Amino acid sequence: MLNNKCYEMMDQYKELISRKNSKTDFYNGIYDRYAHPVLTRDHVPLTWRYDLNPETNPYFMERLGINAVMNSGAIYLNGKFYLVARIEGNDRKSFFGVAESDSGIDGFRFWDYPVVLPDTCPEETNVYDMRLTKHEDGYIYGVFCSESKDTSTDILAEAVAAAGIVRTKDLKTWERLPNLVTLRSPQQRNVVLHPEFVDGKYAFYTRPMDGFIDAGSGGGIGFGLCDDITNAVIDEEKMTSLRRYHTITEAKNGAGAVPIKTEKGWIHIAHGVRDTAAGLRYVIYAFATDLKDPSKVIAEPSGLLIGPRGEERVGDVSNVVFTNGAIQTENGDIYIYYASSDTRVHVATTTVDKLVDYVFNTPKDPLRSADCVAQRCDLIRKNMEFLEKEKA
């Protein structure tokens, strides 16, 4: 017979999975926030964490604990929403789990087993932050961070990050391909595969890094082409969205969700990082690139799109929001899945029309306080003139 506490926790789990989500009173006209996270450590099934047999676990102890659920790739298939979440155990090792929902805002439930990737890289210690691309070649690709120990140094904290690549047709059976090679960048993280061929080639958004943490000479989000994704090698990376002094991308930035195709351009939802007295602060921002040349930035609204608010600011790594997944449905709705403080996953909802309006009509950052004040005063003046006309 199961432990009484096990029955109690099973009931709590069912209640959590069936809990309805609702919009908060947050308003900016761009997107809606929701009251509850869509995934937390408590969404991970008890069978993944506990030995349910009282004979081998008489005190019903958590044997394989879960620290956090975060940074989820996202895809919409056959009328359902799927998240491939990064799940971090108490041992600090991350792995992937598929959670599905009918609504996209609540009811997410993990499949019976986590994702089992082919173990083809014996030096690989950790995997995380998968981006899911439904490519025009017919495959669903997962591009993720493949982390290994830097064997060139005795410093335990030094690591090497590469872009791992897998592909699937059903999110169940995964084929592992060789890691992406970028000839001019020693390390890569936050790599995203473009959903269409560009000049007949596979296109990647990269993040050149000199080291595991520091972007160093990496100027921003890169863009590169390769002929064969089964042996992906990028000779040259163009820079797209650049890092800039005293902006939200000062320390580093990286691609987030797979870009969304609109009539006016590809809309990118990315992350920017700046250094503060409290440590690195991660926020989410957006920009657009040209439909024919996805390496060419054509619109850059000023500042952040999503920043950590309220309880989102507290967690395993505080003051962070991060996205690596967004879904666009047939009716033009957009679901942006973002993690807060490396602890839990939230959703923000908007539409293609709203996102296009935001990206193409929000003023660009003029980069200086004096010019920012002038920009704001111009907005105030126009509003005052409009209000005067309304009174007349």
N, C-alpha and C positions, 0 to 999 in steps of 0.2 A: 504494500500500500504506500502511496506517495505521502511524503511529509505534509503536515497540515499547512505549514508555511508555503509549501509549493503550490497547494490549491489556492491559497490567498493571493500569491503572486501571479498565478495564471489568470485569476479574475481581474487583477489590476492591469495585466497586459491586454486582456480583451477590451477593457474599458478604455485604455489608451488608444488602441488601434481603431476603435469605433468612435472616438471623440471627434465632434465636428469642429471645423475651424471657421473663424469669422474675421472679417476685415476690422482693423482698428480704426480709430478716428484720425489717424495720421493723414495729412493731406498735403500734397504739393502739385497735384494735377498730372503728374507723370506716371506714378505707379501707386498701387495699394500694398500696404503691409498687413500681416495677419497676426492674430493673437497668440497662436501657438507655433512652435517649430514643427516642421513636417517629419523630421527624424531626430531622435536623441539616442543615447546609449540604452535607454529603457525600451526602445523599439526592437532591440536585438533579442531574438527569441531566447527563452530560458534554456532551451536545449543546447545553445551555443556556449552557455556560461556555467551551467550547473550539471553535476552528476545527479540525476533524479532518483537513482537507486538508493534507498535508505541503508542497504547493507554495505555499500561502498562509500556512502556519504551520510553517516548517521546524524550529523549536525546540519545538514543541508547548507554546506559552505559553497560559496562561489569558487569554482576551481580554475576557470579561465576567464578572468574578469575583463570587462570592456571599459576603457577610459573615456572614449569619445566617438562620435559619429559625425563626419564633416565632409566638406569638399567633394560634392557629388557630380559626376557626369550625368547627363540627362538626355533622354530620347523618347520620342512618341511613336509607338508602333501599334497598329491594329486597334486604335481607339483607346489605348492605355498609356499611362505615364510611367516611365521606368527611370529610376535613379540607380547608378552604380556608385555607391557611397564608399568613401574611405572610412574604414573601421579600425580604430586603434585600440589594441589590447592594453592591459595593464603593464605588459612587458615592453611597451613602446613600439612594437612591430605593427605595421599597418597591413591590411588586406582589403579586398573588395567584396561587397555584398550587393545583390540586386534586390531592390524594393520596388513594388508596383502599386499603383493606385488608379482608381477609375476617374477621380476628380482632379488630381494634380495638386490639391491643397490640403487634403487629409486622407486618412485611410491607408497610408503607405504600410505595406507589410513585406517583410523580407522573405525571400524564398527559403526553402528548407535548409539549403547548404550555401556557404559562401562560394565565391568564384574561385575555381582552381585553375591557375595559370600554368602552362607548361614550364617546368623548371629547367630552363635551358642556359641560365647564367649562374654558374656556381659561385661567382664572386658577389652576386647581388644579395644585399642584406635586407632592403626595405623597398616597398612599392607603394605609390600613393598618387592621388589627384588625377584620376583618369578623365580625359575628354573623349566624348563619343561623337564620331562623325559618320553620318549616313552618306556614304560617298556615291557618286554617280556610277562607279564601276560595279555596284551591286553589293559591296561588303559594308558592314558596320565596323569601323576601326576604333580601337581604343588606344590613345596615346597617353602615357603616364610617366611619372618620374621613377626611374630605376636607380636606386642609390646603393653605392658600394663604398667600402673603406678605401681611403687614399693610402695605398701601400708605400708611397714615396716618403712618408713621414711617420714618426712614432707618436705623434699627437693623436689621441683617440678621437677627438672631435672632428678631425679633418675627414671629409668625404668627397666623393666624386658623384655628380649627378649626370645622368644620361636620359634620353627620351626612349623609353621602351615602346614597342608597337605590337599590338595584337589585332586580330580581326575575327569576326564571327558573322553568322547570319541570324542567330536566334538568342544571343546573350547567354547561351548555355555551353556551347562547344567553342573553345577559343584556340586559334592558331597563333603561336608566337613567331614573330618575325625578328630579324636582327635589329638591334637598337639603331636609331638614327645616328649617322655620322655627319658632323659639321666640321669641315676641314679647317676653318678659321676660328672656331670657338672651342675652347677646351672643355667647357661644361654647358649643359643645357637643362633647363627646367621650364615648365609651363608652355610646352609645345602643343600647338593645335594644328590638326590637318584640315585644310580647306575642303569644302564638300564637292567642289567641281575641279575638273582638270583646268589648268592654265597653260595655254600654248602646248596642249597635249601632254603636260607633265603633272605630277603630283606636287601640290604646293603646301608648304608648312609655314606657320607663324612660329618663330623661335624666340628665345630669350638668351642671347649670348651672355655668358658669365665667365669671369676670370677665375672665380672661386666658388665654393659651395654656397656661401652666404652673400658675399659681396659681388655686385655687378661689375665693379672695376671699370674697365674701359668699355663695357657693354653699353651702347648708347640708347637702348630702348627695346622695343619689340621689332624683331627682324622678320624677314620674308625670304624664303628660298625655294628653289625648285629641284626636283629629282626625277630621273627617268623611270626608275624601277623601285616601287615601294617594298618589294621583297628583299632588296639590298639598298636601302635608302641612304644616299650620300648627297650632301649639299655642298657645292663648291664655293658658292658666294651667297652672302646674306645682305639684302638691302634693308635699310632701316625704315620703319613705318612710324609708329607713334613714339616720339622721342622723350627721353628724360630731360627735365629742365630744372634749373635752379629755382628754389623757393616756390615750388608747386607740389601737387600731390604725388608726382612721380619723381621727386628729386633723388631718392635713394635707389629706387629701381621700379620697374613696371613689368607686367607680363600679360600675355593673352589669357583670356578667361574662357568664356563659352565659344562654341563654334559660331562664326559670324552668321548673321541673319540677312538673307537676301531681300531687298526691297526694290521698288522701282527707281529710287534715287541713289542707291548704293548699298554696299555691304555694311551693316551696322555691327560693330564690335563692342562687346561688354567685357572690359578688362579690369585689372587691378593695378593700383598705384601705391607706392610705399614712400613714406618720409620718416626721417629719424626725429625723435622727440626726446625730452628729458625722461620720459617714461618708457622709452624703447621705441621700436618700429611701430608705426601706425599704418594699417592696411585699409584702403577704401576701394570702392568700385567706381569706375568711370566708363564713359562711352565715347566712341568716335566712329567715323565712317570712311570707307575706302571706295575707290572707283570700281564699278561693275566689271569693266574690261581689264583694268589693271589693279588688282586687289592690294598691291604694294603701295599705291598712291593714296595718301590721306586727303580727303576732300572736305571733311567737316570735323571740328573739334570743339564741342561745347565746353565752356569753362567749368573747372572744378569737378567735384565728386557727384556721382549719381546716387550711390548708396553709401552711407557711413554707419558705423555701429551706434545704436541708440539704446538707452536704458539698460535692460538686462543683457542685451547683446554685447555690451562692452566688457562683461565679466565672464571669465572662463579659463581654460587651460593656458591659453596665450591671449591675454586680454587686449582689448581695443583693436580688434581685427574683424573685418568682413572680407570674404573671399569667394569668388565664384569660378566654377569651371563647367557650368551646365545651364543651358536655357532651352526652352521648348517653344516652338511656334506651331499652333494648331491651324487646321484648315480655315477656320473662321477669322483668323488674324489675331487671336489672343496670344500673348506671350507670358510665359512663366519663367521667372529668373530664380534659380535656386542658388542660395548663398549660405555659407557657413558663418557663424559668429564665434569669434574668440577660440577657434579650433576646437569647438565643443559640440555644436549642434547645427542642424540644417534648417533654414527658413525658405519661404517662397515670397516673392513679390510679383504681382501681376500687373500687366499693362496690355497695350495693343500695338500692332505695327504702326498704325496711324499716329498714336501718341509718341511712340519712340522716334519715328521719323521727324515729327514736329520738334521734339526736344533736341535731337542731334543737329538738325539743320537750321533751327531758328534761335537756339540759345547762343548768346554772344560768346566769342572766343576770349580766352584769358589774355588781357593786354600785358600781363607780366610785371607791371609796376603799380604800386599803391596809388600814385597820382593819377595814372590812367584808369585804374579801377574806379576811383572816386568820380572821375569825369564820366565814365561809362554809366555809373549808377545815377548821377545827376541828370544825365540825358534821359534815362528811363523815367525819373521822377518828373522832369519837365514835360515829357510827352503825356504822362498820366494826368498832370495838372491841367494841361490844355484840353485833354479829352473830357475831364470832369467839368470844366467850364462850359464846353460845348453841350454836355448833357444837361446842364442847368438851364441853358438858353431855351 
